[in-house]
Amino acid sequence: MKQIIKISSPNNETMKSFFNLRDKKTRNKEQKFLIEGYHLIEEASKTNYLECVITSDEKMIGQFQDILVYYVTDAIIKRLSSTKNPQPIVGVVNMHNYSINDLKRSEERFSRNAET
């Protein structure tokens, strides 16, 4: 079930936790990172790694099924963004950790496909 949460204060604890993801140590500790823009959010929504969407674009609220959506102000989006003129959408993505065995299997598959 889709949940939509409206937040207008940058002092909201959830938003503060998202602001902290701009820091590398926090990203590594939380195993999450921010992505920006319509295209990246669309691609991430096709995976199981997109945790939530933060947007100030009312049209985007109905675009995501089974993903938590935060409807926020433009000021919050600007604070989350690393760009000067941000698109009004940011996503929180869970990191995927690969083991050395995953990488070896991937390399083996790539080598086999390159040979054919």
MOPAC internal coordinates of N, CA, C and O (Angstrom, degrees):
PM7 1SCF
backbone

  N    0.0000 0     0.00 0     0.00 0    0    0    0
  C    1.4541 1     0.00 0     0.00 0    1    0    0
  C    1.5239 1   109.71 1     0.00 0    2    1    0
  O    1.2310 1   121.20 1   -46.88 1    3    2    1
  N    1.3183 1   115.31 1   133.12 1    3    2    1
  C    1.4530 1   120.29 1  -177.37 1    5    3    2
  C    1.5222 1   109.47 1   -78.24 1    6    5    3
  O    1.2310 1   121.45 1   -40.05 1    7    6    5
  N    1.3421 1   114.84 1   139.95 1    7    6    5
  C    1.4534 1   120.60 1   178.00 1    9    7    6
  C    1.5281 1   108.76 1  -123.19 1   10    9    7
  O    1.2310 1   120.43 1   -44.55 1   11   10    9
  N    1.3253 1   116.78 1   135.45 1   11   10    9
  C    1.4582 1   122.38 1   177.64 1   13   11   10
  C    1.5172 1   108.13 1  -120.49 1   14   13   11
  O    1.2310 1   120.86 1   -52.43 1   15   14   13
  N    1.3220 1   115.97 1   127.57 1   15   14   13
  C    1.4609 1   121.89 1  -179.90 1   17   15   14
  C    1.5181 1   108.34 1  -121.13 1   18   17   15
  O    1.2310 1   120.65 1   -54.01 1   19   18   17
  N    1.3187 1   116.37 1   125.99 1   19   18   17
  C    1.4611 1   121.54 1   179.19 1   21   19   18
  C    1.5314 1   108.60 1   -95.03 1   22   21   19
  O    1.2310 1   121.25 1   -52.02 1   23   22   21
  N    1.3427 1   115.22 1   127.98 1   23   22   21
  C    1.4629 1   121.23 1   179.40 1   25   23   22
  C    1.5230 1   108.28 1  -133.56 1   26   25   23
  O    1.2310 1   120.72 1   -51.47 1   27   26   25
  N    1.3226 1   116.23 1   128.53 1   27   26   25
  C    1.4608 1   119.59 1   179.89 1   29   27   26
  C    1.5241 1   112.81 1  -115.16 1   30   29   27
  O    1.2310 1   120.38 1   169.96 1   31   30   29
  N    1.3184 1   116.89 1   -10.04 1   31   30   29
  C    1.4631 1   119.90 1  -177.09 1   33   31   30
  C    1.5260 1   111.84 1  -103.42 1   34   33   31
  O    1.2310 1   120.17 1   -52.47 1   35   34   33
  N    1.3323 1   117.28 1   127.53 1   35   34   33
  C    1.4652 1   119.17 1   175.06 1   37   35   34
  C    1.5267 1   112.12 1   -69.43 1   38   37   35
  O    1.2310 1   120.24 1   170.18 1   39   38   37
  N    1.3259 1   117.14 1    -9.82 1   39   38   37
  C    1.4694 1   121.27 1   178.49 1   41   39   38
  C    1.5193 1   112.75 1   -89.31 1   42   41   39
  O    1.2310 1   120.37 1  -177.83 1   43   42   41
  N    1.3171 1   116.90 1     2.17 1   43   42   41
  C    1.4565 1   121.54 1   175.76 1   45   43   42
  C    1.5306 1   108.95 1   -61.70 1   46   45   43
  O    1.2310 1   120.05 1   -42.90 1   47   46   45
  N    1.3198 1   117.52 1   137.10 1   47   46   45
  C    1.4732 1   121.76 1  -175.79 1   49   47   46
  C    1.5307 1   112.30 1   -60.31 1   50   49   47
  O    1.2310 1   120.12 1   141.88 1   51   50   49
  N    1.3175 1   117.38 1   -38.12 1   51   50   49
  C    1.4683 1   120.07 1   178.54 1   53   51   50
  C    1.5223 1   110.21 1   -64.30 1   54   53   51
  O    1.2310 1   120.56 1   134.88 1   55   54   53
  N    1.3224 1   116.53 1   -45.12 1   55   54   53
  C    1.4709 1   119.67 1   179.61 1   57   55   54
  C    1.5300 1   110.34 1   -64.51 1   58   57   55
  O    1.2310 1   120.07 1   141.52 1   59   58   57
  N    1.3225 1   117.47 1   -38.48 1   59   58   57
  C    1.4666 1   120.42 1   177.10 1   61   59   58
  C    1.5250 1   110.61 1   -59.43 1   62   61   59
  O    1.2310 1   120.79 1   139.38 1   63   62   61
  N    1.3336 1   116.10 1   -40.62 1   63   62   61
  C    1.4741 1   118.74 1   179.46 1   65   63   62
  C    1.5252 1   110.51 1   -65.72 1   66   65   63
  O    1.2310 1   119.97 1   144.93 1   67   66   65
  N    1.3385 1   117.66 1   -35.07 1   67   66   65
  C    1.4592 1   120.74 1   176.68 1   69   67   66
  C    1.5305 1   110.91 1   -70.51 1   70   69   67
  O    1.2310 1   119.76 1   139.84 1   71   70   69
  N    1.3324 1   118.07 1   -40.16 1   71   70   69
  C    1.4687 1   121.35 1   176.89 1   73   71   70
  C    1.5248 1   110.11 1   -58.20 1   74   73   71
  O    1.2310 1   120.82 1   142.51 1   75   74   73
  N    1.3341 1   116.03 1   -37.49 1   75   74   73
  C    1.4724 1   120.67 1  -179.05 1   77   75   74
  C    1.5258 1   112.79 1   -66.74 1   78   77   75
  O    1.2310 1   119.92 1   160.71 1   79   78   77
  N    1.3191 1   117.76 1   -19.29 1   79   78   77
  C    1.4693 1   120.45 1   179.04 1   81   79   78
  C    1.5216 1   112.16 1   -69.89 1   82   81   79
  O    1.2310 1   119.70 1   172.47 1   83   82   81
  N    1.3104 1   118.17 1    -7.53 1   83   82   81
  C    1.4610 1   120.68 1   174.24 1   85   83   82
  C    1.5284 1   110.80 1   -72.65 1   86   85   83
  O    1.2310 1   120.32 1   164.20 1   87   86   85
  N    1.3238 1   116.99 1   -15.80 1   87   86   85
  C    1.4587 1   122.98 1   179.78 1   89   87   86
  C    1.5339 1   109.93 1   -92.42 1   90   89   87
  O    1.2310 1   120.71 1   -49.69 1   91   90   89
  N    1.3336 1   116.25 1   130.31 1   91   90   89
  C    1.4742 1   121.01 1  -176.12 1   93   91   90
  C    1.5327 1   112.53 1   -58.66 1   94   93   91
  O    1.2310 1   120.00 1   136.73 1   95   94   93
  N    1.3185 1   117.60 1   -43.27 1   95   94   93
  C    1.4703 1   119.81 1  -179.49 1   97   95   94
  C    1.5253 1   111.12 1   -60.92 1   98   97   95
  O    1.2310 1   120.83 1   138.35 1   99   98   97
  N    1.3172 1   116.02 1   -41.65 1   99   98   97
  C    1.4653 1   119.90 1   178.70 1  101   99   98
  C    1.5180 1   110.53 1   -65.66 1  102  101   99
  O    1.2310 1   120.32 1   136.29 1  103  102  101
  N    1.3412 1   116.99 1   -43.71 1  103  102  101
  C    1.4728 1   119.72 1   178.12 1  105  103  102
  C    1.5194 1   110.76 1   -57.56 1  106  105  103
  O    1.2310 1   120.36 1   134.24 1  107  106  105
  N    1.3182 1   116.92 1   -45.76 1  107  106  105
  C    1.4610 1   120.08 1  -179.43 1  109  107  106
  C    1.5224 1   111.92 1   -66.19 1  110  109  107
  O    1.2310 1   120.56 1   140.08 1  111  110  109
  N    1.3174 1   116.54 1   -39.92 1  111  110  109
  C    1.4630 1   120.29 1   179.90 1  113  111  110
  C    1.5253 1   111.31 1   -66.83 1  114  113  111
  O    1.2310 1   120.73 1   134.02 1  115  114  113
  N    1.3255 1   116.20 1   -45.98 1  115  114  113
  C    1.4657 1   121.31 1  -177.58 1  117  115  114
  C    1.5267 1   113.13 1   -81.40 1  118  117  115
  O    1.2310 1   120.51 1   164.08 1  119  118  117
  N    1.3428 1   116.63 1   -15.92 1  119  118  117
  C    1.4650 1   122.13 1  -177.25 1  121  119  118
  C    1.5315 1   111.23 1    58.96 1  122  121  119
  O    1.2310 1   121.55 1  -137.87 1  123  122  121
  N    1.3558 1   114.64 1    42.13 1  123  122  121
  C    1.4579 1   122.59 1   179.15 1  125  123  122
  C    1.5233 1   108.54 1  -141.53 1  126  125  123
  O    1.2310 1   120.65 1   -24.07 1  127  126  125
  N    1.3381 1   116.37 1   155.93 1  127  126  125
  C    1.4555 1   120.60 1   174.72 1  129  127  126
  C    1.5211 1   109.45 1  -148.64 1  130  129  127
  O    1.2310 1   121.14 1   -15.21 1  131  130  129
  N    1.3283 1   115.42 1   164.79 1  131  130  129
  C    1.4588 1   122.17 1  -179.38 1  133  131  130
  C    1.5194 1   110.75 1   -97.88 1  134  133  131
  O    1.2310 1   120.94 1   -36.75 1  135  134  133
  N    1.3202 1   115.80 1   143.25 1  135  134  133
  C    1.4588 1   121.25 1   170.53 1  137  135  134
  C    1.5243 1   107.00 1  -125.96 1  138  137  135
  O    1.2310 1   120.94 1   -25.69 1  139  138  137
  N    1.3312 1   115.81 1   154.31 1  139  138  137
  C    1.4553 1   120.23 1  -175.80 1  141  139  138
  C    1.5193 1   111.35 1  -129.56 1  142  141  139
  O    1.2310 1   121.37 1   -35.07 1  143  142  141
  N    1.3228 1   114.98 1   144.93 1  143  142  141
  C    1.4568 1   120.75 1   172.66 1  145  143  142
  C    1.5133 1   113.92 1   101.72 1  146  145  143
  O    1.2310 1   122.22 1   -27.96 1  147  146  145
  N    1.3166 1   113.36 1   152.04 1  147  146  145
  C    1.4650 1   120.78 1  -176.88 1  149  147  146
  C    1.5318 1   112.94 1   -58.40 1  150  149  147
  O    1.2310 1   120.56 1   133.55 1  151  150  149
  N    1.3331 1   116.54 1   -46.45 1  151  150  149
  C    1.4608 1   119.47 1  -175.04 1  153  151  150
  C    1.5336 1   111.88 1   -64.71 1  154  153  151
  O    1.2310 1   120.16 1   133.12 1  155  154  153
  N    1.3216 1   117.29 1   -46.88 1  155  154  153
  C    1.4627 1   119.41 1  -179.96 1  157  155  154
  C    1.5253 1   112.03 1   -63.75 1  158  157  155
  O    1.2310 1   120.57 1   140.90 1  159  158  157
  N    1.3191 1   116.51 1   -39.10 1  159  158  157
  C    1.4701 1   119.95 1   178.21 1  161  159  158
  C    1.5258 1   109.99 1   -64.43 1  162  161  159
  O    1.2310 1   120.52 1   137.27 1  163  162  161
  N    1.3195 1   116.61 1   -42.73 1  163  162  161
  C    1.4649 1   120.42 1   179.12 1  165  163  162
  C    1.5313 1   110.69 1   -59.98 1  166  165  163
  O    1.2310 1   120.50 1   133.74 1  167  166  165
  N    1.3219 1   116.65 1   -46.26 1  167  166  165
  C    1.4674 1   120.01 1   179.32 1  169  167  166
  C    1.5277 1   111.34 1   -64.93 1  170  169  167
  O    1.2310 1   120.19 1   137.38 1  171  170  169
  N    1.3154 1   117.24 1   -42.62 1  171  170  169
  C    1.4721 1   120.68 1  -179.88 1  173  171  170
  C    1.5199 1   111.64 1   -65.63 1  174  173  171
  O    1.2310 1   120.42 1   149.39 1  175  174  173
  N    1.3347 1   116.80 1   -30.61 1  175  174  173
  C    1.4680 1   119.85 1  -179.51 1  177  175  174
  C    1.5297 1   111.89 1   -67.29 1  178  177  175
  O    1.2310 1   120.12 1   164.26 1  179  178  177
  N    1.3093 1   117.38 1   -15.74 1  179  178  177
  C    1.4633 1   122.08 1   177.59 1  181  179  178
  C    1.5207 1   111.79 1   -81.90 1  182  181  179
  O    1.2310 1   120.32 1   175.18 1  183  182  181
  N    1.3257 1   116.99 1    -4.82 1  183  182  181
  C    1.4608 1   122.12 1  -179.61 1  185  183  182
  C    1.5274 1   109.81 1  -112.50 1  186  185  183
  O    1.2310 1   121.22 1    -5.04 1  187  186  185
  N    1.3024 1   115.26 1   174.96 1  187  186  185
  C    1.4655 1   120.97 1   175.25 1  189  187  186
  C    1.5171 1   111.63 1   -90.60 1  190  189  187
  O    1.2310 1   119.76 1  -173.55 1  191  190  189
  N    1.3174 1   118.07 1     6.45 1  191  190  189
  C    1.4606 1   120.91 1  -173.71 1  193  191  190
  C    1.5190 1   114.12 1   -94.05 1  194  193  191
  O    1.2310 1   119.42 1   163.91 1  195  194  193
  N    1.3219 1   118.71 1   -16.09 1  195  194  193
  C    1.4597 1   121.23 1   179.53 1  197  195  194
  C    1.5228 1   108.59 1   -75.07 1  198  197  195
  O    1.2310 1   121.08 1   -66.53 1  199  198  197
  N    1.3283 1   115.53 1   113.47 1  199  198  197
  C    1.4653 1   120.85 1  -177.23 1  201  199  198
  C    1.5240 1   111.89 1   -82.23 1  202  201  199
  O    1.2310 1   120.50 1   134.82 1  203  202  201
  N    1.3326 1   116.66 1   -45.18 1  203  202  201
  C    1.4499 1   120.27 1  -179.54 1  205  203  202
  C    1.5251 1   109.63 1  -160.67 1  206  205  203
  O    1.2310 1   121.68 1   -13.25 1  207  206  205
  N    1.3236 1   114.40 1   166.75 1  207  206  205
  C    1.4574 1   122.59 1   178.61 1  209  207  206
  C    1.5239 1   107.37 1  -121.47 1  210  209  207
  O    1.2310 1   121.17 1   -41.63 1  211  210  209
  N    1.3293 1   115.37 1   138.37 1  211  210  209
  C    1.4566 1   122.07 1   176.82 1  213  211  210
  C    1.5204 1   105.81 1  -119.66 1  214  213  211
  O    1.2310 1   120.26 1   -59.31 1  215  214  213
  N    1.3293 1   117.10 1   120.69 1  215  214  213
  C    1.4645 1   119.26 1  -175.37 1  217  215  214
  C    1.5206 1   111.85 1  -143.58 1  218  217  215
  O    1.2310 1   121.64 1   -29.35 1  219  218  217
  N    1.3197 1   114.47 1   150.65 1  219  218  217
  C    1.4651 1   120.70 1   171.06 1  221  219  218
  C    1.5303 1   109.60 1  -109.51 1  222  221  219
  O    1.2310 1   120.51 1  -174.39 1  223  222  221
  N    1.3207 1   116.64 1     5.61 1  223  222  221
  C    1.4660 1   123.59 1   179.69 1  225  223  222
  C    1.5257 1   108.55 1   -96.93 1  226  225  223
  O    1.2310 1   120.83 1   -74.63 1  227  226  225
  N    1.3205 1   116.03 1   105.37 1  227  226  225
  C    1.4596 1   121.05 1  -176.50 1  229  227  226
  C    1.5254 1   112.72 1   -57.19 1  230  229  227
  O    1.2310 1   120.26 1   149.36 1  231  230  229
  N    1.3336 1   117.10 1   -30.64 1  231  230  229
  C    1.4725 1   121.16 1   179.81 1  233  231  230
  C    1.5286 1   112.07 1   -65.18 1  234  233  231
  O    1.2310 1   120.16 1   156.15 1  235  234  233
  N    1.3188 1   117.30 1   -23.85 1  235  234  233
  C    1.4639 1   120.37 1  -176.77 1  237  235  234
  C    1.5277 1   113.05 1   -82.36 1  238  237  235
  O    1.2310 1   120.12 1   165.99 1  239  238  237
  N    1.3177 1   117.38 1   -14.01 1  239  238  237
  C    1.4639 1   120.66 1  -175.55 1  241  239  238
  C    1.5247 1   111.82 1   -58.10 1  242  241  239
  O    1.2310 1   119.60 1   137.92 1  243  242  241
  N    1.3144 1   118.37 1   -42.08 1  243  242  241
  C    1.4555 1   121.31 1  -177.31 1  245  243  242
  C    1.5161 1   115.01 1   -86.23 1  246  245  243
  O    1.2310 1   119.77 1  -175.41 1  247  246  245
  N    1.3192 1   118.04 1     4.59 1  247  246  245
  C    1.4634 1   121.35 1  -174.06 1  249  247  246
  C    1.5244 1   114.81 1   -84.20 1  250  249  247
  O    1.2310 1   120.02 1   166.61 1  251  250  249
  N    1.3148 1   117.57 1   -13.39 1  251  250  249
  C    1.4631 1   119.54 1  -172.45 1  253  251  250
  C    1.5210 1   110.76 1  -119.92 1  254  253  251
  O    1.2310 1   121.40 1   -53.33 1  255  254  253
  N    1.3192 1   114.92 1   126.67 1  255  254  253
  C    1.4587 1   121.10 1   177.59 1  257  255  254
  C    1.5224 1   109.11 1   -97.24 1  258  257  255
  O    1.2310 1   120.50 1   -45.04 1  259  258  257
  N    1.3053 1   116.65 1   134.96 1  259  258  257
  C    1.4680 1   122.92 1   175.63 1  261  259  258
  C    1.5251 1   113.52 1    60.31 1  262  261  259
  O    1.2310 1   120.20 1  -154.43 1  263  262  261
  N    1.3299 1   117.22 1    25.57 1  263  262  261
  C    1.4618 1   121.33 1   175.99 1  265  263  262
  C    1.5190 1   107.10 1  -125.96 1  266  265  263
  O    1.2310 1   120.66 1   -49.28 1  267  266  265
  N    1.3015 1   116.35 1   130.72 1  267  266  265
  C    1.4562 1   121.90 1   177.96 1  269  267  266
  C    1.5192 1   109.89 1   -63.18 1  270  269  267
  O    1.2310 1   120.46 1   -48.74 1  271  270  269
  N    1.3292 1   116.72 1   131.26 1  271  270  269
  C    1.4617 1   122.16 1  -179.68 1  273  271  270
  C    1.5275 1   108.99 1  -119.75 1  274  273  271
  O    1.2310 1   121.36 1   -51.63 1  275  274  273
  N    1.3341 1   115.01 1   128.37 1  275  274  273
  C    1.4614 1   120.80 1   173.06 1  277  275  274
  C    1.5226 1   106.87 1  -103.17 1  278  277  275
  O    1.2310 1   120.85 1   -57.33 1  279  278  277
  N    1.3238 1   115.99 1   122.67 1  279  278  277
  C    1.4601 1   121.61 1   176.31 1  281  279  278
  C    1.5246 1   106.69 1   -97.32 1  282  281  279
  O    1.2310 1   120.63 1   -65.63 1  283  282  281
  N    1.3372 1   116.40 1   114.37 1  283  282  281
  C    1.4642 1   121.78 1  -170.75 1  285  283  282
  C    1.5243 1   111.10 1  -127.53 1  286  285  283
  O    1.2310 1   121.01 1    -1.90 1  287  286  285
  N    1.3194 1   115.68 1   178.10 1  287  286  285
  C    1.4625 1   121.60 1   178.10 1  289  287  286
  C    1.5291 1   110.23 1   -83.05 1  290  289  287
  O    1.2310 1   121.33 1   -17.78 1  291  290  289
  N    1.3361 1   115.05 1   162.22 1  291  290  289
  C    1.4657 1   120.24 1   175.62 1  293  291  290
  C    1.5300 1   110.80 1   -60.88 1  294  293  291
  O    1.2310 1   119.99 1   146.57 1  295  294  293
  N    1.3304 1   117.62 1   -33.43 1  295  294  293
  C    1.4678 1   121.42 1   179.85 1  297  295  294
  C    1.5301 1   111.15 1   -62.65 1  298  297  295
  O    1.2310 1   120.29 1   141.91 1  299  298  297
  N    1.3097 1   117.05 1   -38.09 1  299  298  297
  C    1.4680 1   120.51 1   178.27 1  301  299  298
  C    1.5258 1   109.90 1   -67.93 1  302  301  299
  O    1.2310 1   120.37 1   137.07 1  303  302  301
  N    1.3287 1   116.90 1   -42.93 1  303  302  301
  C    1.4667 1   120.44 1   177.91 1  305  303  302
  C    1.5315 1   109.95 1   -59.55 1  306  305  303
  O    1.2310 1   120.16 1   134.61 1  307  306  305
  N    1.3187 1   117.30 1   -45.39 1  307  306  305
  C    1.4687 1   120.59 1   179.70 1  309  307  306
  C    1.5197 1   111.41 1   -61.17 1  310  309  307
  O    1.2310 1   120.46 1   143.52 1  311  310  309
  N    1.3109 1   116.73 1   -36.48 1  311  310  309
  C    1.4697 1   120.08 1   179.50 1  313  311  310
  C    1.5321 1   111.53 1   -71.50 1  314  313  311
  O    1.2310 1   120.30 1   146.07 1  315  314  313
  N    1.3091 1   117.04 1   -33.93 1  315  314  313
  C    1.4686 1   121.11 1   178.63 1  317  315  314
  C    1.5262 1   111.89 1   -74.97 1  318  317  315
  O    1.2310 1   120.59 1   149.41 1  319  318  317
  N    1.2980 1   116.48 1   -30.59 1  319  318  317
  C    1.4555 1   121.91 1  -171.57 1  321  319  318
  C    1.5246 1   113.30 1   -77.51 1  322  321  319
  O    1.2310 1   121.83 1   -27.47 1  323  322  321
  N    1.3140 1   114.10 1   152.53 1  323  322  321
  C    1.4667 1   120.15 1   175.51 1  325  323  322
  C    1.5267 1   110.70 1  -103.50 1  326  325  323
  O    1.2310 1   120.26 1  -177.39 1  327  326  325
  N    1.3339 1   117.10 1     2.61 1  327  326  325
  C    1.4630 1   120.58 1  -179.44 1  329  327  326
  C    1.5304 1   110.59 1  -106.60 1  330  329  327
  O    1.2310 1   121.23 1   -21.48 1  331  330  329
  N    1.3271 1   115.25 1   158.52 1  331  330  329
  C    1.4576 1   120.74 1  -177.06 1  333  331  330
  C    1.5323 1   111.89 1   -71.07 1  334  333  331
  O    1.2310 1   120.50 1   137.56 1  335  334  333
  N    1.3154 1   116.66 1   -42.44 1  335  334  333
  C    1.4703 1   122.46 1   178.66 1  337  335  334
  C    1.5283 1   108.81 1  -121.20 1  338  337  335
  O    1.2310 1   120.17 1  -100.08 1  339  338  337
  N    1.3244 1   117.27 1    79.92 1  339  338  337
  C    1.4617 1   119.79 1  -172.66 1  341  339  338
  C    1.5205 1   114.15 1   -72.87 1  342  341  339
  O    1.2310 1   121.54 1   -28.74 1  343  342  341
  N    1.3340 1   114.67 1   151.26 1  343  342  341
  C    1.4563 1   120.01 1   167.32 1  345  343  342
  C    1.5308 1   105.96 1   -71.87 1  346  345  343
  O    1.2310 1   119.55 1   -27.53 1  347  346  345
  N    1.3215 1   118.46 1   152.47 1  347  346  345
  C    1.4619 1   120.36 1  -172.64 1  349  347  346
  C    1.5287 1   114.84 1   -81.65 1  350  349  347
  O    1.2310 1   120.72 1  -139.81 1  351  350  349
  N    1.3320 1   116.23 1    40.19 1  351  350  349
  C    1.4656 1   119.18 1  -179.59 1  353  351  350
  C    1.5272 1   110.39 1  -150.83 1  354  353  351
  O    1.2310 1   121.56 1   -45.44 1  355  354  353
  N    1.3287 1   114.62 1   134.56 1  355  354  353
  C    1.4662 1   122.68 1   179.42 1  357  355  354
  C    1.5210 1   107.00 1  -135.64 1  358  357  355
  O    1.2310 1   120.43 1   -33.66 1  359  358  357
  N    1.3101 1   116.79 1   146.34 1  359  358  357
  C    1.4552 1   120.68 1   177.26 1  361  359  358
  C    1.5086 1   111.12 1  -123.54 1  362  361  359
  O    1.2310 1   121.13 1   -27.95 1  363  362  361
  N    1.3169 1   115.44 1   152.05 1  363  362  361
  C    1.4608 1   121.43 1   173.19 1  365  363  362
  C    1.5231 1   106.07 1  -108.09 1  366  365  363
  O    1.2310 1   121.35 1   -56.05 1  367  366  365
  N    1.3317 1   115.02 1   123.95 1  367  366  365
  C    1.4622 1   121.32 1  -175.24 1  369  367  366
  C    1.5192 1   109.39 1  -118.66 1  370  369  367
  O    1.2310 1   121.33 1   -43.10 1  371  370  369
  N    1.3251 1   115.05 1   136.90 1  371  370  369
  C    1.4634 1   120.60 1   175.39 1  373  371  370
  C    1.5206 1   109.05 1   -81.11 1  374  373  371
  O    1.2310 1   121.12 1   -43.40 1  375  374  373
  N    1.3257 1   115.46 1   136.60 1  375  374  373
  C    1.4632 1   120.47 1   178.68 1  377  375  374
  C    1.5232 1   109.50 1   -72.26 1  378  377  375
  O    1.2310 1   121.65 1   -30.44 1  379  378  377
  N    1.3021 1   114.45 1   149.56 1  379  378  377
  C    1.4577 1   121.00 1   174.60 1  381  379  378
  C    1.5172 1   106.93 1  -113.99 1  382  381  379
  O    1.2310 1   120.74 1   -57.15 1  383  382  381
  N    1.3061 1   116.18 1   122.85 1  383  382  381
  C    1.4613 1   120.39 1   179.61 1  385  383  382
  C    1.5196 1   110.12 1   -94.72 1  386  385  383
  O    1.2310 1   121.24 1   -53.59 1  387  386  385
  N    1.2923 1   115.24 1   126.41 1  387  386  385
  C    1.4571 1   121.05 1   177.79 1  389  387  386
  C    1.5106 1   109.28 1   -99.58 1  390  389  387
  O    1.2310 1   120.84 1   -40.53 1  391  390  389
  N    1.3188 1   116.01 1   139.47 1  391  390  389
  C    1.4578 1   120.29 1   174.23 1  393  391  390
  C    1.5292 1   108.16 1   -87.72 1  394  393  391
  O    1.2310 1   120.65 1   -13.67 1  395  394  393
  N    1.2903 1   116.35 1   166.33 1  395  394  393
  C    1.4659 1   120.90 1   177.74 1  397  395  394
  C    1.5332 1   109.83 1   -62.03 1  398  397  395
  O    1.2310 1   120.01 1   147.23 1  399  398  397
  N    1.3214 1   117.58 1   -32.77 1  399  398  397
  C    1.4677 1   120.72 1   178.22 1  401  399  398
  C    1.5218 1   111.44 1   -67.47 1  402  401  399
  O    1.2310 1   120.36 1   142.66 1  403  402  401
  N    1.3463 1   116.91 1   -37.34 1  403  402  401
  C    1.4659 1   120.14 1   175.51 1  405  403  402
  C    1.5181 1   110.08 1   -60.18 1  406  405  403
  O    1.2310 1   120.54 1   135.87 1  407  406  405
  N    1.3144 1   116.57 1   -44.13 1  407  406  405
  C    1.4584 1   120.99 1  -178.80 1  409  407  406
  C    1.5289 1   111.42 1   -66.51 1  410  409  407
  O    1.2310 1   120.34 1   141.08 1  411  410  409
  N    1.3273 1   116.95 1   -38.92 1  411  410  409
  C    1.4679 1   120.15 1   178.17 1  413  411  410
  C    1.5195 1   110.89 1   -64.07 1  414  413  411
  O    1.2310 1   120.23 1   135.38 1  415  414  413
  N    1.3421 1   117.17 1   -44.62 1  415  414  413
  C    1.4712 1   120.91 1   178.46 1  417  415  414
  C    1.5205 1   110.53 1   -61.37 1  418  417  415
  O    1.2310 1   120.54 1   138.82 1  419  418  417
  N    1.3083 1   116.57 1   -41.18 1  419  418  417
  C    1.4541 1   120.84 1   179.10 1  421  419  418
  C    1.5228 1   110.57 1   -63.62 1  422  421  419
  O    1.2310 1   120.43 1   137.96 1  423  422  421
  N    1.3158 1   116.78 1   -42.04 1  423  422  421
  C    1.4588 1   121.37 1   178.89 1  425  423  422
  C    1.5222 1   110.93 1   -64.55 1  426  425  423
  O    1.2310 1   120.36 1   139.25 1  427  426  425
  N    1.3346 1   116.91 1   -40.75 1  427  426  425
  C    1.4571 1   121.10 1   178.52 1  429  427  426
  C    1.5331 1   110.89 1   -63.37 1  430  429  427
  O    1.2310 1   119.91 1   136.52 1  431  430  429
  N    1.3268 1   117.78 1   -43.48 1  431  430  429
  C    1.4615 1   121.09 1   178.29 1  433  431  430
  C    1.5206 1   111.00 1   -63.30 1  434  433  431
  O    1.2310 1   120.78 1   138.63 1  435  434  433
  N    1.3318 1   116.11 1   -41.37 1  435  434  433
  C    1.4565 1   120.47 1   179.04 1  437  435  434
  C    1.5315 1   110.39 1   -62.76 1  438  437  435
  O    1.2310 1   120.49 1   137.32 1  439  438  437
  N    1.3330 1   116.68 1   -42.68 1  439  438  437
  C    1.4625 1   120.82 1  -179.98 1  441  439  438
  C    1.5227 1   111.43 1   -64.38 1  442  441  439
  O    1.2310 1   120.41 1   137.62 1  443  442  441
  N    1.3363 1   116.81 1   -42.38 1  443  442  441
  C    1.4713 1   120.54 1   178.99 1  445  443  442
  C    1.5276 1   110.83 1   -63.49 1  446  445  443
  O    1.2310 1   120.31 1   137.66 1  447  446  445
  N    1.3337 1   117.01 1   -42.34 1  447  446  445
  C    1.4615 1   120.84 1  -179.34 1  449  447  446
  C    1.5180 1   110.97 1   -68.16 1  450  449  447
  O    1.2310 1   119.55 1   147.19 1  451  450  449
  N    1.3026 1   118.47 1   -32.81 1  451  450  449
  C    1.4550 1   121.89 1   179.92 1  453  451  450
  C    1.5240 1   111.80 1   -70.84 1  454  453  451
  O    1.2310 1   120.65 1   151.82 1  455  454  453
  N    1.3309 1   116.37 1   -28.18 1  455  454  453
  C    1.4619 1   121.30 1  -179.13 1  457  455  454
  C    1.5293 1   111.53 1   -75.59 1  458  457  455
  O    1.2310 1   119.86 1   153.56 1  459  458  457
  N    1.3159 1   117.88 1   -26.44 1  459  458  457
  C    1.4788 1   119.72 1  -176.12 1  461  459  458
  C    1.4979 1   112.77 1   -90.03 1  462  461  459
  O    1.2310 1   120.10 1   180.00 1  463  462  461

